[in-house]
Amino acid sequence: MAAQKYKDNEADFWKELFVHLQHKNMVRTNASPLKLSECRSQFEAFEKSYCNAKISTEYFDSYCTFEVTLTETIKLRLFVQSSIKGSILQKTGGEYVKLCDAKFPYNPLPEIGEFLNNLPATLKQFELSMQNRAVSARRQKIAAEFIKAFVIKHINPQTSWTLEPQENGAFLLKLLSANKTLSVTESDFAAKIISFLS
């Protein structure tokens, strides 16, 4: 479950970055599309400029593909035919699954180059984001235990109740027999529960 949550967060992170990349491409001035006949020369020039990047290309009569590996589990793929379609792929098990895709009106290699230049900072930002989520989840778990202990001490043992964590870090305390609900946080639960019971 935790591994899947990480993958979902990872997918959301990359989808958001991909939307920004597409938007930059759409609003770029003095831009021209990438024609199928130009792909080989454009891709080879790009590969020379980014020799440390893991890039693979395939060329056929009616289309070509360009892939750059961003992390161990994430790839960016371009499919060029009569138009340019880009996709972000995530490795799940032994295969890659498409997270999102979009059409690019102009040659997206300048945006991809800028993206690769910023990739170390982007990966650091992602890692910090994941660490902050993990710390927040642990903190919420500890807060839930304090709240439960407080409820057990101050509420009649005959009263049935539940405590449900919320997305925003708060908790819903439901007194089932009284059909009452109270929203509490780790900083205000004691005062709110005492006030609620009096």
N, C-alpha and C positions, 0 to 999 in steps of 0.2 A: 504493500500500500504506500509506504513512504517513498519507494523508488518511483512509483507511478506519479505521485504528487510532484516529485522533482521533475519528471519528464514533462508534466503538464505545465509547470512553471517555466521550464526551459522552452517549451513550444511557444508559450505566450510571449516570452521575452524576444525570441527570434522573429515571430510574426510582426511584432511592433516595429522592430528594426527594419524589417523588409518593407513595411508600409512607408516608412520614412525614406528608404532608398528609392522606392518607386515614385514617391512624391517629388523628390529632388530631380529625378529624371524628367518628370512631366513638366516641371516649371523651368528647366534649364533653357536659357536663351541661346540663340545661334547654334542649335543642336541639329544633327541630322540622324536619320535612322541608320541602323546597321543592315546593310544589304547582304544577302546570302553570298554574293560574289566577292564581298570584302572580308568575309569571316576569317579565312585562313590567315591573311596578312595581319588583320587586327588582333586575332587571338595570339599569333606568334609574337607580335610586338609586345602585347600585354604580358605574355609569359616571360619574355626577356626582362621586362621591367620589374617583375615580381618573381624572380627565380627561386625564392625561398618558399613560395606558395605551392601547395600540391594541386596542380591543375591538370585536367585531362580534357581532350577534345576529340571529336569524331566528325568526319566530313563525308557527306553523301551527295548525290546529285540534287536531291530535292530539299535537303535540310542539313543542319549541322548542330552539334551540341557542344557546350562548354560547361565544365564543372570545376568548382574550386571548393576544396575541403576547408571548412572554417574551424571545426573542432573534431574530436574523435567521433562525434555522433551527428554533426550538422554539416550539410553541403548546400551550396548555392548552385543551381543549374540554370543555364540558358538554353532555350530551344529556338533556333532561328530558322524560319521558313519564309513565308511571305510577310510575317510579322515576328516580333520578338516576345517570347514568353519566358518569364523567369519563375523559378520555384525555389522554395526552401524545403529541404528533405531532412528528416530525422531518422537515424538508425534505430530500429526497434528489432531486437533479436538479430538475425543475420541479414535483414534487408532494410532498404530505405523506404520510408513512407512520406508522402507529400504532406507538409503542414499547411502550405499556402502557395498560391501562385498569382501572377499578375502580368498584364501586358505592359511592355515598355515602348512608348512611341519613338524614343530616340536610342541611340547606341548607349547601353548601360555601363560600358566598360569604365568610363570616368568615375561614375558613382561607386562601382565595385572596387576600383583602385583606391578611392578615398576611404571606403569602408575597410579594406585590407590594411591601409595605413593606420587606421584607428582601432584595429582588432585587438591588440594587447590591452588597451584601455577599456574597450568594450567587455572583454572577458573578465577583467578585474572588477568592473562594475557589476557584471552578472554574479560573480562569486560573492561579492559583498552583499548583494541583494538576497542571495540564497542563505548566507550566514545570518543576516538580519531576520529573515523569515524563521529560520530554525531557532534562533534565540527567542524570538517573539512567541513561537509555539511552546517552547519549554517554559517560558515565563507564564503563559496562560495556563499551562498544565499545573504549575505550582500554585498559582492563584486559585485555581478551581479546588485544589485540596484544602487550602486555607478556608475558603468559603464553605465548603462541605463541613469541615470541622466546626466552624462557627454556627452553621445551621443546626447541626446535631446537638450542639450545646444549648442553643437558645429556643429551639422549636420543640413542641410537644412530640415525644416519640411516636405517638399514635397518628400524627399528621403525616400523610404521604406527600412527597415532594420530588421534584427533579431539578437538575441544574444543567442548562444547555449553553455551551459556548457559542458566541456569535462571531461573524466575520470581522467585526470592528474591534474585537478584543473584550467586549462586554459579555455578560452572562445573563440568561433569563432564568430566574428562580420561579418555579411554578409550584404553588401550594395546591395540589390536586383536589383535596377534599373541600377546600374553601373556594376553589375556582378563581384563584388570584394569581397574578403574574407581576413580577418585579424585575426591572433591569438594574443590574449592579455591575460595578467594575472592581478591580483589585484595590483601588484606593478609597472607594466609598461604600463597600459592601456592609461593613459593621454598622455604620450610622444608619444606612437605609433599612437594613433588616430590623434593627431595634425600633426604629420609627415605624416601620411597617407593621410590627407585631403589637405595638402599644395602642 
